[in-house]
Amino acid sequence: MFSKACEYGIRATLYVAQQSAEGRRVSLKEISSSINSPEAFTAKILQQLARNGVLRSTKGLHGGFDVDDQQMHSVKLSQIVDAIDGDAIYNGCGLGLEKCNAKKPCPLHDQFMVIRNELKQMLESTTLNQLTTDLVDGITCLKR
């Protein structure tokens, strides 16, 4: 459903948020290793996320990525998706047709519209803090 870049972006953001909750700033190398993603690809994704205010990027000897408390409680999953994939996930056709709409729907249009709306609601109502709490407590994981 999400692009590979978006999947990595969500995982990277959650990893950074988890480490930030424990008082740590993390490097690109640590993030890419911890979420099993290629380092160069992860660097581009992290740049997009920092540019869009999802993460903070600090340069220098003790630099890296982190999330402050305000971001932890205000950043929603929808912001991560938007920073990387835009809003295509909310508008695309379930069968990948170019001109699918209510006037000329594909066979999946009505059912897929319900799923897209539920996904949008979930992404817009879920904060980093909600997901990070379970990571810090060891209830959920980012790597198997």
NUMAR-808831 format. One record per residue: residue number from 1; z, y, x of N, C-alpha, C, CB in turn. Coordinates in steps of 0.2 Angstrom, whole numbers. Atoms other than C-alpha are relative to their C-alpha. Glycine has a CB too. Example, Ala and Ser with C-alpha at 12.3 -4.5 7.8 and 13.67 -1.06 7.14 Angstrom:
<pos->1 | nZ->0 | nY->-6 | nX->4 | caZ->39 | caY->-22 | caX->62 | cZ->0 | cY->6 | cX->4 | cbZ->6 | cbY->0 | cbX->-5>
<pos->2 | nZ->-1 | nY->-6 | nX->-4 | caZ->36 | caY->-5 | caX->68 | cZ->3 | cY->5 | cX->-4 | cbZ->-7 | cbY->2 | cbX->2>
//
This chain:
<pos->1 | nZ->0 | nY->-6 | nX->4 | caZ->0 | caY->0 | caX->0 | cZ->0 | cY->6 | cX->4 | cbZ->6 | cbY->0 | cbX->-5>
<pos->2 | nZ->0 | nY->-6 | nX->-4 | caZ->4 | caY->12 | caX->14 | cZ->-4 | cY->-2 | cX->6 | cbZ->7 | cbY->1 | cbX->3>
<pos->3 | nZ->4 | nY->1 | nX->-7 | caZ->-7 | caY->14 | caX->30 | cZ->5 | cY->-2 | cX->5 | cbZ->-3 | cbY->7 | cbX->2>
<pos->4 | nZ->-4 | nY->3 | nX->-6 | caZ->-1 | caY->6 | caX->46 | cZ->4 | cY->6 | cX->3 | cbZ->-4 | cbY->-3 | cbX->5>
<pos->5 | nZ->-3 | nY->-6 | nX->-2 | caZ->3 | caY->24 | caX->52 | cZ->6 | cY->2 | cX->-4 | cbZ->-5 | cbY->6 | cbX->1>
<pos->6 | nZ->-5 | nY->-2 | nX->5 | caZ->14 | caY->27 | caX->37 | cZ->6 | cY->-5 | cX->0 | cbZ->-3 | cbY->1 | cbX->-7>
<pos->7 | nZ->-5 | nY->5 | nX->-1 | caZ->23 | caY->11 | caX->39 | cZ->4 | cY->1 | cX->6 | cbZ->-3 | cbY->-7 | cbX->0>
<pos->8 | nZ->-3 | nY->-2 | nX->-7 | caZ->27 | caY->15 | caX->57 | cZ->4 | cY->6 | cX->-1 | cbZ->-5 | cbY->0 | cbX->6>
<pos->9 | nZ->-3 | nY->-7 | nX->1 | caZ->32 | caY->33 | caX->52 | cZ->7 | cY->-1 | cX->-4 | cbZ->-4 | cbY->4 | cbX->-4>
<pos->10 | nZ->-6 | nY->1 | nX->4 | caZ->44 | caY->27 | caX->39 | cZ->6 | cY->-4 | cX->4 | cbZ->-1 | cbY->-5 | cbX->-7>
<pos->11 | nZ->-5 | nY->4 | nX->-5 | caZ->52 | caY->14 | caX->51 | cZ->3 | cY->4 | cX->5 | cbZ->-4 | cbY->-6 | cbX->3>
<pos->12 | nZ->-3 | nY->-4 | nX->-6 | caZ->53 | caY->26 | caX->65 | cZ->5 | cY->5 | cX->-3 | cbZ->-6 | cbY->4 | cbX->3>
<pos->13 | nZ->-4 | nY->-5 | nX->3 | caZ->61 | caY->39 | caX->54 | cZ->7 | cY->-3 | cX->-2 | cbZ->-3 | cbY->4 | cbX->-6>
<pos->14 | nZ->-6 | nY->3 | nX->1 | caZ->74 | caY->27 | caX->48 | cZ->4 | cY->-2 | cX->6 | cbZ->-2 | cbY->-6 | cbX->-5>
<pos->15 | nZ->-4 | nY->2 | nX->-6 | caZ->78 | caY->21 | caX->65 | cZ->3 | cY->6 | cX->3 | cbZ->-5 | cbY->-3 | cbX->5>
<pos->16 | nZ->-3 | nY->-6 | nX->-2 | caZ->80 | caY->39 | caX->71 | cZ->6 | cY->2 | cX->-4 | cbZ->-6 | cbY->6 | cbX->1>
<pos->17 | nZ->-6 | nY->-2 | nX->5 | caZ->91 | caY->43 | caX->56 | cZ->6 | cY->-5 | cX->1 | cbZ->-2 | cbY->-1 | cbX->-7>
<pos->18 | nZ->-5 | nY->5 | nX->-2 | caZ->101 | caY->27 | caX->60 | cZ->4 | cY->2 | cX->6 | cbZ->-2 | cbY->-7 | cbX->0>
<pos->19 | nZ->-3 | nY->-2 | nX->-7 | caZ->104 | caY->32 | caX->78 | cZ->3 | cY->7 | cX->-1 | cbZ->-6 | cbY->0 | cbX->5>
<pos->20 | nZ->-3 | nY->-6 | nX->1 | caZ->107 | caY->50 | caX->73 | cZ->7 | cY->0 | cX->-4 | cbZ->-4 | cbY->5 | cbX->-4>
<pos->21 | nZ->-6 | nY->1 | nX->4 | caZ->121 | caY->44 | caX->61 | cZ->5 | cY->-2 | cX->5 | cbZ->-1 | cbY->-5 | cbX->-6>
<pos->22 | nZ->-5 | nY->3 | nX->-5 | caZ->129 | caY->36 | caX->76 | cZ->1 | cY->5 | cX->6 | cbZ->-2 | cbY->-7 | cbX->3>
<pos->23 | nZ->-1 | nY->-5 | nX->-5 | caZ->128 | caY->52 | caX->86 | cZ->-5 | cY->0 | cX->6 | cbZ->6 | cbY->0 | cbX->3>
<pos->24 | nZ->4 | nY->1 | nX->-6 | caZ->113 | caY->47 | caX->97 | cZ->-7 | cY->4 | cX->-2 | cbZ->-1 | cbY->-7 | cbX->1>
<pos->25 | nZ->7 | nY->-3 | nX->0 | caZ->96 | caY->56 | caX->101 | cZ->-4 | cY->-6 | cX->3 | cbZ->-1 | cbY->7 | cbX->3>
<pos->26 | nZ->4 | nY->5 | nX->-3 | caZ->82 | caY->43 | caX->105 | cZ->-7 | cY->2 | cX->2 | cbZ->-1 | cbY->-6 | cbX->-6>
<pos->27 | nZ->6 | nY->-1 | nX->-4 | caZ->67 | caY->42 | caX->116 | cZ->-6 | cY->-3 | cX->-4 | cbZ->0 | cbY->-2 | cbX->7>
<pos->28 | nZ->6 | nY->3 | nX->3 | caZ->49 | caY->38 | caX->111 | cZ->0 | cY->-7 | cX->2 | cbZ->-6 | cbY->4 | cbX->3>
<pos->29 | nZ->1 | nY->7 | nX->-2 | caZ->50 | caY->22 | caX->121 | cZ->5 | cY->-4 | cX->-4 | cbZ->2 | cbY->0 | cbX->8>
<pos->30 | nZ->-5 | nY->4 | nX->4 | caZ->66 | caY->16 | caX->112 | cZ->-2 | cY->-1 | cX->-7 | cbZ->7 | cbY->4 | cbX->1>
<pos->31 | nZ->2 | nY->1 | nX->7 | caZ->59 | caY->20 | caX->95 | cZ->-6 | cY->-5 | cX->-1 | cbZ->-3 | cbY->7 | cbX->-2>
<pos->32 | nZ->5 | nY->5 | nX->1 | caZ->43 | caY->11 | caX->98 | cZ->2 | cY->-7 | cX->1 | cbZ->-6 | cbY->2 | cbX->5>
<pos->33 | nZ->-3 | nY->7 | nX->-1 | caZ->52 | caY->-4 | caX->105 | cZ->4 | cY->-3 | cX->-5 | cbZ->4 | cbY->0 | cbX->7>
<pos->34 | nZ->-4 | nY->2 | nX->6 | caZ->64 | caY->-4 | caX->91 | cZ->-3 | cY->-2 | cX->-6 | cbZ->6 | cbY->5 | cbX->-1>
<pos->35 | nZ->4 | nY->1 | nX->7 | caZ->51 | caY->-4 | caX->77 | cZ->-6 | cY->-4 | cX->2 | cbZ->-1 | cbY->6 | cbX->-3>
<pos->36 | nZ->6 | nY->4 | nX->-1 | caZ->38 | caY->-15 | caX->86 | cZ->-6 | cY->4 | cX->-1 | cbZ->0 | cbY->-6 | cbX->-4>
<pos->37 | nZ->6 | nY->-4 | nX->1 | caZ->25 | caY->-1 | caX->87 | cZ->-3 | cY->2 | cX->6 | cbZ->1 | cbY->6 | cbX->-5>
<pos->38 | nZ->3 | nY->-2 | nX->-6 | caZ->12 | caY->4 | caX->100 | cZ->3 | cY->7 | cX->2 | cbZ->-7 | cbY->0 | cbX->0>
<pos->39 | nZ->-3 | nY->-6 | nX->-2 | caZ->20 | caY->18 | caX->110 | cZ->-5 | cY->7 | cX->-1 | cbZ->2 | cbY->0 | cbX->8>
<pos->40 | nZ->5 | nY->-6 | nX->1 | caZ->4 | caY->30 | caX->110 | cZ->0 | cY->2 | cX->-7 | cbZ->-6 | cbY->-2 | cbX->3>
<pos->41 | nZ->1 | nY->-1 | nX->8 | caZ->2 | caY->27 | caX->91 | cZ->6 | cY->3 | cX->-2 | cbZ->-2 | cbY->-6 | cbX->-3>
<pos->42 | nZ->-7 | nY->-2 | nX->3 | caZ->21 | caY->30 | caX->88 | cZ->0 | cY->8 | cX->2 | cbZ->5 | cbY->-4 | cbX->3>
<pos->43 | nZ->-1 | nY->-7 | nX->-3 | caZ->20 | caY->47 | caX->99 | cZ->-4 | cY->4 | cX->-5 | cbZ->-3 | cbY->0 | cbX->7>
<pos->44 | nZ->4 | nY->-5 | nX->5 | caZ->6 | caY->54 | caX->87 | cZ->4 | cY->0 | cX->-7 | cbZ->-7 | cbY->-3 | cbX->-1>
<pos->45 | nZ->-4 | nY->0 | nX->6 | caZ->16 | caY->49 | caX->72 | cZ->6 | cY->4 | cX->0 | cbZ->2 | cbY->-8 | cbX->-2>
<pos->46 | nZ->-6 | nY->-4 | nX->-1 | caZ->32 | caY->56 | caX->78 | cZ->-1 | cY->8 | cX->1 | cbZ->4 | cbY->-2 | cbX->6>
<pos->47 | nZ->2 | nY->-7 | nX->0 | caZ->23 | caY->73 | caX->82 | cZ->-1 | cY->2 | cX->-7 | cbZ->-6 | cbY->0 | cbX->4>
<pos->48 | nZ->1 | nY->-2 | nX->7 | caZ->17 | caY->73 | caX->64 | cZ->6 | cY->1 | cX->-4 | cbZ->-5 | cbY->-5 | cbX->-4>
<pos->49 | nZ->-6 | nY->0 | nX->4 | caZ->34 | caY->70 | caX->57 | cZ->4 | cY->6 | cX->3 | cbZ->4 | cbY->-6 | cbX->1>
<pos->50 | nZ->-4 | nY->-6 | nX->-3 | caZ->42 | caY->83 | caX->69 | cZ->-3 | cY->7 | cX->-3 | cbZ->0 | cbY->0 | cbX->7>
<pos->51 | nZ->3 | nY->-6 | nX->2 | caZ->29 | caY->96 | caX->64 | cZ->1 | cY->1 | cX->-8 | cbZ->-8 | cbY->-1 | cbX->1>
<pos->52 | nZ->-2 | nY->-1 | nX->8 | caZ->33 | caY->93 | caX->45 | cZ->7 | cY->0 | cX->-1 | cbZ->-4 | cbY->-6 | cbX->-3>
<pos->53 | nZ->-7 | nY->-1 | nX->1 | caZ->51 | caY->95 | caX->48 | cZ->4 | cY->-6 | cX->-2 | cbZ->1 | cbY->5 | cbX->-5>
<pos->54 | nZ->-4 | nY->6 | nX->1 | caZ->56 | caY->77 | caX->45 | cZ->5 | cY->-2 | cX->5 | cbZ->-5 | cbY->-6 | cbX->-2>
<pos->55 | nZ->-4 | nY->2 | nX->-6 | caZ->63 | caY->74 | caX->62 | cZ->0 | cY->6 | cX->5 | cbZ->-3 | cbY->-6 | cbX->4>
<pos->56 | nZ->0 | nY->-6 | nX->-5 | caZ->68 | caY->86 | caX->76 | cZ->-2 | cY->-3 | cX->7 | cbZ->8 | cbY->3 | cbX->1>
<pos->57 | nZ->2 | nY->2 | nX->-6 | caZ->60 | caY->84 | caX->93 | cZ->3 | cY->5 | cX->5 | cbZ->-8 | cbY->0 | cbX->1>
<pos->58 | nZ->-3 | nY->-4 | nX->-6 | caZ->69 | caY->90 | caX->109 | cZ->-3 | cY->-2 | cX->6 | cbZ->8 | cbY->0 | cbX->0>
<pos->59 | nZ->3 | nY->2 | nX->-7 | caZ->61 | caY->91 | caX->126 | cZ->5 | cY->1 | cX->5 | cbZ->-6 | cbY->5 | cbX->1>
<pos->60 | nZ->-4 | nY->-1 | nX->-6 | caZ->68 | caY->90 | caX->143 | cZ->4 | cY->-7 | cX->1 | cbZ->6 | cbY->5 | cbX->-2>
<pos->61 | nZ->-3 | nY->6 | nX->-3 | caZ->79 | caY->78 | caX->152 | cZ->4 | cY->-4 | cX->-5 | cbZ->5 | cbY->2 | cbX->6>
<pos->62 | nZ->-4 | nY->3 | nX->6 | caZ->91 | caY->74 | caX->137 | cZ->-4 | cY->1 | cX->-6 | cbZ->7 | cbY->3 | cbX->0>
<pos->63 | nZ->4 | nY->-1 | nX->6 | caZ->77 | caY->76 | caX->125 | cZ->-1 | cY->-7 | cX->-4 | cbZ->-7 | cbY->3 | cbX->1>
<pos->64 | nZ->1 | nY->6 | nX->4 | caZ->71 | caY->64 | caX->111 | cZ->0 | cY->2 | cX->-7 | cbZ->5 | cbY->-5 | cbX->1>
<pos->65 | nZ->1 | nY->-1 | nX->7 | caZ->71 | caY->63 | caX->92 | cZ->7 | cY->-1 | cX->-3 | cbZ->-5 | cbY->-4 | cbX->-3>
<pos->66 | nZ->-6 | nY->1 | nX->4 | caZ->85 | caY->65 | caX->80 | cZ->-1 | cY->4 | cX->-7 | cbZ->6 | cbY->3 | cbX->3>
<pos->67 | nZ->0 | nY->-2 | nX->7 | caZ->89 | caY->70 | caX->62 | cZ->7 | cY->4 | cX->-1 | cbZ->-1 | cbY->-5 | cbX->-5>
<pos->68 | nZ->-7 | nY->-3 | nX->1 | caZ->103 | caY->83 | caX->58 | cZ->2 | cY->-2 | cX->-7 | cbZ->-1 | cbY->8 | cbX->1>
<pos->69 | nZ->-4 | nY->2 | nX->7 | caZ->115 | caY->81 | caX->43 | cZ->-4 | cY->3 | cX->-6 | cbZ->7 | cbY->2 | cbX->0>
<pos->70 | nZ->4 | nY->-3 | nX->6 | caZ->105 | caY->93 | caX->32 | cZ->-6 | cY->-4 | cX->-1 | cbZ->-2 | cbY->7 | cbX->2>
<pos->71 | nZ->6 | nY->4 | nX->1 | caZ->89 | caY->83 | caX->35 | cZ->2 | cY->-7 | cX->-3 | cbZ->-4 | cbY->-1 | cbX->7>
<pos->72 | nZ->-2 | nY->6 | nX->2 | caZ->98 | caY->67 | caX->32 | cZ->1 | cY->-1 | cX->-8 | cbZ->7 | cbY->-2 | cbX->3>
<pos->73 | nZ->-1 | nY->0 | nX->8 | caZ->103 | caY->72 | caX->14 | cZ->-6 | cY->3 | cX->-4 | cbZ->6 | cbY->4 | cbX->-1>
<pos->74 | nZ->6 | nY->-3 | nX->4 | caZ->87 | caY->82 | caX->10 | cZ->-7 | cY->-3 | cX->1 | cbZ->0 | cbY->7 | cbX->2>
<pos->75 | nZ->7 | nY->3 | nX->-1 | caZ->72 | caY->73 | caX->17 | cZ->0 | cY->-6 | cX->-4 | cbZ->-1 | cbY->-2 | cbX->8>
<pos->76 | nZ->1 | nY->6 | nX->4 | caZ->65 | caY->61 | caX->5 | cZ->-6 | cY->-4 | cX->3 | cbZ->-3 | cbY->3 | cbX->-7>
<pos->77 | nZ->6 | nY->5 | nX->-2 | caZ->53 | caY->46 | caX->8 | cZ->-7 | cY->3 | cX->-1 | cbZ->1 | cbY->-7 | cbX->-3>
<pos->78 | nZ->7 | nY->-3 | nX->2 | caZ->39 | caY->56 | caX->-1 | cZ->-2 | cY->5 | cX->6 | cbZ->1 | cbY->3 | cbX->-6>
<pos->79 | nZ->2 | nY->-5 | nX->-5 | caZ->40 | caY->69 | caX->13 | cZ->-3 | cY->-4 | cX->6 | cbZ->6 | cbY->4 | cbX->2>
<pos->80 | nZ->2 | nY->4 | nX->-5 | caZ->37 | caY->55 | caX->26 | cZ->-7 | cY->-2 | cX->-1 | cbZ->4 | cbY->-6 | cbX->2>
<pos->81 | nZ->7 | nY->2 | nX->3 | caZ->22 | caY->48 | caX->16 | cZ->-5 | cY->6 | cX->0 | cbZ->1 | cbY->-3 | cbX->-7>
<pos->82 | nZ->4 | nY->-6 | nX->1 | caZ->15 | caY->65 | caX->13 | cZ->-2 | cY->3 | cX->7 | cbZ->3 | cbY->6 | cbX->-3>
<pos->83 | nZ->2 | nY->-2 | nX->-7 | caZ->16 | caY->70 | caX->32 | cZ->-5 | cY->-4 | cX->3 | cbZ->7 | cbY->0 | cbX->4>
<pos->84 | nZ->5 | nY->4 | nX->-3 | caZ->6 | caY->55 | caX->37 | cZ->-6 | cY->-2 | cX->-4 | cbZ->4 | cbY->-7 | cbX->2>
<pos->85 | nZ->6 | nY->2 | nX->5 | caZ->-5 | caY->49 | caX->22 | cZ->-2 | cY->5 | cX->-5 | cbZ->2 | cbY->-6 | cbX->-3>
<pos->86 | nZ->2 | nY->-4 | nX->5 | caZ->-5 | caY->64 | caX->11 | cZ->2 | cY->-3 | cX->-7 | cbZ->-7 | cbY->2 | cbX->1>
<pos->87 | nZ->-2 | nY->3 | nX->7 | caZ->-5 | caY->61 | caX->-8 | cZ->-5 | cY->-5 | cX->-2 | cbZ->0 | cbY->6 | cbX->-4>
<pos->88 | nZ->5 | nY->5 | nX->2 | caZ->-19 | caY->48 | caX->-8 | cZ->3 | cY->-6 | cX->-3 | cbZ->-4 | cbY->-2 | cbX->6>
<pos->89 | nZ->-3 | nY->5 | nX->3 | caZ->-7 | caY->35 | caX->-13 | cZ->1 | cY->1 | cX->-7 | cbZ->7 | cbY->-2 | cbX->4>
<pos->90 | nZ->-1 | nY->-2 | nX->7 | caZ->-4 | caY->44 | caX->-29 | cZ->-6 | cY->0 | cX->-4 | cbZ->4 | cbY->6 | cbX->-1>
<pos->91 | nZ->6 | nY->-1 | nX->3 | caZ->-22 | caY->46 | caX->-33 | cZ->-5 | cY->-5 | cX->0 | cbZ->-3 | cbY->7 | cbX->2>
<pos->92 | nZ->5 | nY->5 | nX->-1 | caZ->-32 | caY->31 | caX->-27 | cZ->0 | cY->-5 | cX->-5 | cbZ->2 | cbY->-3 | cbX->7>
<pos->93 | nZ->2 | nY->5 | nX->5 | caZ->-40 | caY->18 | caX->-37 | cZ->3 | cY->-7 | cX->2 | cbZ->-7 | cbY->-1 | cbX->-1>
<pos->94 | nZ->-2 | nY->6 | nX->-2 | caZ->-32 | caY->1 | caX->-37 | cZ->-5 | cY->-5 | cX->2 | cbZ->4 | cbY->-4 | cbX->-6>
<pos->95 | nZ->6 | nY->4 | nX->-2 | caZ->-49 | caY->-7 | caX->-34 | cZ->-4 | cY->3 | cX->6 | cbZ->-4 | cbY->-2 | cbX->-5>
<pos->96 | nZ->4 | nY->-4 | nX->-5 | caZ->-54 | caY->6 | caX->-21 | cZ->-6 | cY->4 | cX->-2 | cbZ->-1 | cbY->-5 | cbX->5>
<pos->97 | nZ->6 | nY->-4 | nX->2 | caZ->-67 | caY->14 | caX->-32 | cZ->0 | cY->7 | cX->1 | cbZ->-2 | cbY->-2 | cbX->-7>
<pos->98 | nZ->0 | nY->-7 | nX->-2 | caZ->-72 | caY->32 | caX->-28 | cZ->1 | cY->4 | cX->-6 | cbZ->-6 | cbY->2 | cbX->3>
<pos->99 | nZ->0 | nY->-4 | nX->6 | caZ->-74 | caY->39 | caX->-46 | cZ->4 | cY->-3 | cX->-5 | cbZ->-7 | cbY->1 | cbX->-2>
<pos->100 | nZ->-4 | nY->3 | nX->5 | caZ->-60 | caY->30 | caX->-55 | cZ->4 | cY->5 | cX->-3 | cbZ->4 | cbY->-6 | cbX->3>
<pos->101 | nZ->-4 | nY->-5 | nX->3 | caZ->-52 | caY->41 | caX->-68 | cZ->1 | cY->-2 | cX->-7 | cbZ->-3 | cbY->7 | cbX->0>
<pos->102 | nZ->-2 | nY->2 | nX->7 | caZ->-45 | caY->41 | caX->-86 | cZ->-7 | cY->0 | cX->-4 | cbZ->5 | cbY->5 | cbX->-3>
<pos->103 | nZ->6 | nY->0 | nX->4 | caZ->-63 | caY->45 | caX->-93 | cZ->-4 | cY->-6 | cX->2 | cbZ->-4 | cbY->6 | cbX->1>
<pos->104 | nZ->4 | nY->6 | nX->-2 | caZ->-71 | caY->31 | caX->-83 | cZ->4 | cY->-5 | cX->4 | cbZ->-7 | cbY->2 | cbX->4>
<pos->105 | nZ->-5 | nY->4 | nX->-4 | caZ->-57 | caY->19 | caX->-78 | cZ->-3 | cY->-7 | cX->2 | cbZ->6 | cbY->-1 | cbX->-4>
<pos->106 | nZ->1 | nY->7 | nX->-2 | caZ->-58 | caY->3 | caX->-68 | cZ->4 | cY->-5 | cX->-4 | cbZ->1 | cbY->-1 | cbX->8>
<pos->107 | nZ->-4 | nY->5 | nX->4 | caZ->-51 | caY->-13 | caX->-75 | cZ->8 | cY->0 | cX->1 | cbZ->-2 | cbY->-7 | cbX->1>
<pos->108 | nZ->-7 | nY->0 | nX->-1 | caZ->-34 | caY->-10 | caX->-67 | cZ->3 | cY->7 | cX->-1 | cbZ->1 | cbY->-2 | cbX->7>
<pos->109 | nZ->-2 | nY->-7 | nX->0 | caZ->-33 | caY->9 | caX->-70 | cZ->7 | cY->1 | cX->-4 | cbZ->-5 | cbY->4 | cbX->-4>
<pos->110 | nZ->-7 | nY->-1 | nX->4 | caZ->-19 | caY->9 | caX->-84 | cZ->6 | cY->-3 | cX->3 | cbZ->-1 | cbY->-2 | cbX->-7>
<pos->111 | nZ->-6 | nY->4 | nX->-3 | caZ->-8 | caY->-4 | caX->-75 | cZ->1 | cY->3 | cX->6 | cbZ->-2 | cbY->-7 | cbX->0>
<pos->112 | nZ->-2 | nY->-3 | nX->-7 | caZ->-10 | caY->4 | caX->-58 | cZ->3 | cY->7 | cX->-1 | cbZ->-7 | cbY->0 | cbX->4>
<pos->113 | nZ->-3 | nY->-7 | nX->1 | caZ->-6 | caY->21 | caX->-65 | cZ->7 | cY->0 | cX->-1 | cbZ->-4 | cbY->3 | cbX->-6>
<pos->114 | nZ->-7 | nY->1 | nX->1 | caZ->11 | caY->15 | caX->-70 | cZ->3 | cY->-2 | cX->6 | cbZ->1 | cbY->-6 | cbX->-5>
<pos->115 | nZ->-3 | nY->2 | nX->-7 | caZ->14 | caY->7 | caX->-53 | cZ->0 | cY->6 | cX->4 | cbZ->-4 | cbY->-6 | cbX->3>
<pos->116 | nZ->0 | nY->-6 | nX->-4 | caZ->9 | caY->23 | caX->-44 | cZ->5 | cY->5 | cX->-2 | cbZ->-7 | cbY->3 | cbX->-1>
<pos->117 | nZ->-5 | nY->-5 | nX->2 | caZ->20 | caY->34 | caX->-55 | cZ->7 | cY->-3 | cX->2 | cbZ->0 | cbY->0 | cbX->-8>
<pos->118 | nZ->-7 | nY->3 | nX->-2 | caZ->35 | caY->22 | caX->-52 | cZ->1 | cY->1 | cX->7 | cbZ->1 | cbY->-7 | cbX->-2>
<pos->119 | nZ->0 | nY->-1 | nX->-8 | caZ->31 | caY->22 | caX->-33 | cZ->2 | cY->8 | cX->1 | cbZ->-6 | cbY->-2 | cbX->3>
<pos->120 | nZ->-1 | nY->-7 | nX->-2 | caZ->30 | caY->41 | caX->-33 | cZ->8 | cY->2 | cX->-2 | cbZ->-4 | cbY->5 | cbX->-5>
<pos->121 | nZ->-7 | nY->-1 | nX->2 | caZ->47 | caY->42 | caX->-43 | cZ->5 | cY->-2 | cX->5 | cbZ->2 | cbY->-3 | cbX->-7>
<pos->122 | nZ->-4 | nY->3 | nX->-5 | caZ->55 | caY->31 | caX->-30 | cZ->0 | cY->4 | cX->6 | cbZ->-1 | cbY->-8 | cbX->1>
<pos->123 | nZ->1 | nY->-4 | nX->-6 | caZ->48 | caY->40 | caX->-15 | cZ->3 | cY->7 | cX->0 | cbZ->-7 | cbY->0 | cbX->2>
<pos->124 | nZ->-2 | nY->-7 | nX->1 | caZ->53 | caY->57 | caX->-22 | cZ->8 | cY->0 | cX->-1 | cbZ->-3 | cbY->3 | cbX->-6>
<pos->125 | nZ->-7 | nY->0 | nX->1 | caZ->71 | caY->52 | caX->-26 | cZ->4 | cY->-4 | cX->5 | cbZ->1 | cbY->-4 | cbX->-7>
<pos->126 | nZ->-4 | nY->3 | nX->-5 | caZ->76 | caY->42 | caX->-11 | cZ->0 | cY->4 | cX->7 | cbZ->-4 | cbY->-7 | cbX->2>
<pos->127 | nZ->-1 | nY->-4 | nX->-6 | caZ->84 | caY->51 | caX->4 | cZ->1 | cY->-5 | cX->6 | cbZ->6 | cbY->5 | cbX->-1>
<pos->128 | nZ->-2 | nY->4 | nX->-6 | caZ->86 | caY->46 | caX->22 | cZ->7 | cY->-3 | cX->0 | cbZ->-2 | cbY->4 | cbX->6>
<pos->129 | nZ->-7 | nY->2 | nX->0 | caZ->104 | caY->45 | caX->19 | cZ->1 | cY->-6 | cX->-4 | cbZ->5 | cbY->6 | cbX->-2>
<pos->130 | nZ->-1 | nY->6 | nX->4 | caZ->103 | caY->32 | caX->6 | cZ->-2 | cY->-6 | cX->3 | cbZ->-4 | cbY->1 | cbX->-7>
<pos->131 | nZ->3 | nY->5 | nX->-4 | caZ->93 | caY->21 | caX->17 | cZ->4 | cY->-2 | cX->6 | cbZ->-7 | cbY->0 | cbX->1>
<pos->132 | nZ->-3 | nY->1 | nX->-7 | caZ->102 | caY->24 | caX->33 | cZ->7 | cY->-3 | cX->-1 | cbZ->1 | cbY->7 | cbX->3>
<pos->133 | nZ->-7 | nY->2 | nX->1 | caZ->119 | caY->20 | caX->26 | cZ->0 | cY->-8 | cX->0 | cbZ->3 | cbY->2 | cbX->-7>
<pos->134 | nZ->0 | nY->8 | nX->0 | caZ->114 | caY->1 | caX->23 | cZ->-2 | cY->-2 | cX->7 | cbZ->-5 | cbY->-2 | cbX->-5>
<pos->135 | nZ->2 | nY->2 | nX->-7 | caZ->106 | caY->1 | caX->41 | cZ->6 | cY->0 | cX->4 | cbZ->-6 | cbY->5 | cbX->3>
<pos->136 | nZ->-6 | nY->-1 | nX->-4 | caZ->122 | caY->8 | caX->49 | cZ->5 | cY->-6 | cX->-1 | cbZ->3 | cbY->7 | cbX->-1>
<pos->137 | nZ->-5 | nY->5 | nX->2 | caZ->132 | caY->-5 | caX->39 | cZ->-2 | cY->-7 | cX->2 | cbZ->2 | cbY->1 | cbX->-7>
<pos->138 | nZ->3 | nY->6 | nX->-2 | caZ->121 | caY->-19 | caX->45 | cZ->-3 | cY->-4 | cX->-6 | cbZ->5 | cbY->-4 | cbX->3>
<pos->139 | nZ->2 | nY->3 | nX->6 | caZ->116 | caY->-23 | caX->27 | cZ->-8 | cY->-1 | cX->0 | cbZ->2 | cbY->4 | cbX->-6>
<pos->140 | nZ->8 | nY->1 | nX->0 | caZ->97 | caY->-20 | caX->30 | cZ->-2 | cY->1 | cX->7 | cbZ->-3 | cbY->6 | cbX->-4>
<pos->141 | nZ->2 | nY->0 | nX->-7 | caZ->87 | caY->-21 | caX->46 | cZ->-8 | cY->3 | cX->0 | cbZ->0 | cbY->-6 | cbX->3>
<pos->142 | nZ->6 | nY->-3 | nX->-1 | caZ->71 | caY->-13 | caX->53 | cZ->-5 | cY->-5 | cX->4 | cbZ->0 | cbY->6 | cbX->3>
<pos->143 | nZ->4 | nY->5 | nX->-4 | caZ->66 | caY->-28 | caX->64 | cZ->3 | cY->-7 | cX->-1 | cbZ->1 | cbY->2 | cbX->8>
<pos->144 | nZ->-2 | nY->7 | nX->1 | caZ->67 | caY->-47 | caX->62 | cZ->-1 | cY->-3 | cX->7 | cbZ->-4 | cbY->-3 | cbX->-5>
//
